[in-house]
Amino acid sequence: MTTVKPRTAHRDGTADTDPAAVADRLVESMMHIATDNPFVVKAREGLLTDEDLTTLVRLENATLDNVTTPIALAATRFPDTTSFDFLLEVTQTVREDKAGVLAAAKAGNTALEEYPGHHLGPVAYTYAGYINWLLVNASATSIALVAYADISLWHYACALLTPILEKRPGLPKEVLDYVASYQERPDDILDKALAAATDAIAAGDDLEHAAATVRLMEPHLAAFWQAAAGA
């Protein structure tokens, strides 16, 4: 079983001017969403159904569809900055994830959406809606820290789910591969998120305001996992 632990512990005495410390505190405060959400709880208890896995694939597909273009467009808000380069890299990461989820859907004979809302209820879109609002309105630091938290929490969930799914008979390899691709911490993209936040703060962004924006993510991400588990 993979042991899940934060990238860094709380650093006593570290001022809140350190974006890495703030980012890790935000992730730790929301860790329960990754490690104790209804989907993970069902997985631990051996209660995941094929329908649950199909719903997860559909949710991932819908989320990726709804954020790919806005992420690329958000980069144009921050020309000639570290944030510009970071957001273009996030765009590429999302495209790679999209290819993985399409492979998982094909292998599992999962019908994806023909148009928004056709297969998934409105709750499935609350997280994508938050991300789109963020990309249009928030500061570069807010966007970088949300990306850091989102990717970190997905990694922690996948680290827990992967060994469970590896034991599931008949699970298509592509479905397992999609989850397992985030079993290990994606250091490169996460470190670049922190670099983007650090440079944006040096240019005048407010770290406290950015942290408050990240906290808005919690109920939307919780809704994603509730929808995945049919809760």
Stockholm file with secondary structure:
# STOCKHOLM 1.0

chainA/1-231         MTTVKPRTAHRDGTADTDPAAVADRLVESMMHIATDNPFVVKAREGLLTDEDLTTLVRLENATLDNVTTPIALAATRFPDTTSFDFLLEVTQTVREDKAGVLAAAKAGNTALEEYPGHHLGPVAYTYAGYINWLLVNASATSIALVAYADISLWHYACALLTPILEKRPGLPKEVLDYVASYQERPDDILDKALAAATDAIAAGDDLEHAAATVRLMEPHLAAFWQAAAGA
#=GR chainA/1-231 SS CCCCCCSSCCCTTCCTTCHHHHHHHHHHHTHHHHHSSHHHHHHHTTCCCHHHHHHHHHHHHHHHHHHHHHHHHHHTTSTTSHHHHHHHHHHHHHHHHHHHHHHHHHHTTCCCCSSTTSSSCGGGGHHHHHHHHHHHHSCHHHHHHHHHHHHHHHHHHHHHHHHHHHTCTTCCHHHHHHHHTTSSCCHHHHHHHHHHHHHHHHTTCCHHHHHHHHHTHHHHHHHHHHHHTTC
#=GC SS_cons         CCCCCCSSCCCTTCCTTCHHHHHHHHHHHTHHHHHSSHHHHHHHTTCCCHHHHHHHHHHHHHHHHHHHHHHHHHHTTSTTSHHHHHHHHHHHHHHHHHHHHHHHHHHTTCCCCSSTTSSSCGGGGHHHHHHHHHHHHSCHHHHHHHHHHHHHHHHHHHHHHHHHHHTCTTCCHHHHHHHHTTSSCCHHHHHHHHHHHHHHHHTTCCHHHHHHHHHTHHHHHHHHHHHHTTC
//
